[in-house]
Amino acid sequence: MGKETDSSRHAFDRRLKQAMDRNNPDRAAQASAQGSDITTVGTVLRAGTEMVAGLVVGVAMGWGLDRWLGSRPVFLILFSLMGGAAGVLNVWRLVRPQDALEDKPDPSAGPER
Amino acid sequence: MAAGSTIDALGQFELHPVLGGLGEALRFSQSPLMMIVASVAVLAFLYIGMRPRAVVPGRLQAAAEICYDFIHNMAVDTIGPEGRAFFPFVFTLFFFILAGNYLGLLPFSFAFTSHVAVTVALALMVFVLSVIVSLKAQGAKFFAHFMPAGAPVALAPLLVPIEILSFLSRPVSLSIRLFANMVAGHVMLEMFAAFTIMLAGLGLIGDALAVGPVVINVALMALELLVGALQAYVFAILTCIYLREAVAH
C-alpha cells in the first residue's frame, strides 16, 4: 500500500478521464456547465429575461434617438431589430455548449464570457 | 387590501411614510426601513454567529462560516484569484438581496427588492463597477471586445451595435429579473389570499372551498423561499461572471 499504489491509481484515473473525454468531448463540458442543480435552475430562469432585456435596451435607445434627432420611426425600427438580435445573442451565450478548456479563448465570444 | 369582491394585488407595493411624524418629515417609507432591518439582521447574524470563535463551531457559527465559505468559493471559483478582492462586495450584495427577499415574506413586512428603483440601483452599481474594472485591467483593449474576433470586417456595422446593445442589456436583465420575480411572487400570494377571503364569504360551501387557496399559498410560500434564494444567487453569480470578464485580459 502507500504512496506508489496511490499515485499509480491517480495516474490511472487521470488517463481514464482523458480517454473518456476523448470519446465524448461534450461530457466534460456538460459536467462543468451543470456543476450543480441550482446553477441549472438559475440558467433556465435567466434565459427569458436575457432575451427581453436586449429588446428593451434596443427599443429604449431607438426611441431616445428618434426623440433627440426628430427622425420618428427610423431608429426605433432599426434598434428594435438590433435589440432583438442582441437578446438572441444573450440567450445563445447562455445556452451554447461551453468549451471544455476554460482558458482557451472562444473566437465567437464577445465581451461576455 | 383585498376586501369584498375586488382584488388589489398591487396595493402592497405602495410606499407609505412609517415611524409617525418623524418618518413623515423625512419621507421615510417601508423600503428604506426594511433595507436597514435587512442590513442589521445580516450584520447581527454574522456578529453573533462568529462571537464564540470556537475551533469546533456551534450551529450558528457553522451557519455563518458556511455562508462565508459559499460566497468565497463562488467569488474565487468564478472570478479567479482576483476574486478575493471582490469577495466583500459580492458577499454584501448576496446577503442584502437574500435578506430583503426573505424579510419581505414575513407578514406586515415589505420586500424592497420588488421595487425597480432598488434593483436598478443595485444592477447599475454592478455594471459601473465592472466597466471601471474592465477599463482599469484592459485599458483601450476593452473596446476591441465589441468586435467579435474572426468576423469579417464588412459585418462590423451590424455586429458592433448588436454587441454594444447586448452589453448594455446586462444591467436591464439583472434588475428586471429580480424585480419581476419578487413582484410576481407577492402578487400570487396576495391573489390566493384574496380568494380565500372571497370564498369564505359564500357561506358553508365557501368555507370548505376556501381551504384550497390556503393550501396553494403554503406551497407558494415554499416556492417563494426557493425563488428568493435563487434570485439572490443569480444576482451574485452574474456579478462574479461580469467581474471575471472585466479582470480577464
Interface residues (C-beta under 8 A of the other chain):
Chain A: I38 T39 V41 G42 L45 R46 T49 E50 V52 A53 G54 V56 V57 G58 M61 F79 M82 G83 A85 A86 G87 L89 N90 R93 P105 P107 S108 A109 G110 P111 E112 R113
Chain B: S134 F142 H145 F146 P148 A149 G150 L158 P161 I162 E163 L165 S166 F167 L168 S169 R170 V172 S173 I176 R177 A180 N181 L230 Y233 V234 I237 L238 I241 E245
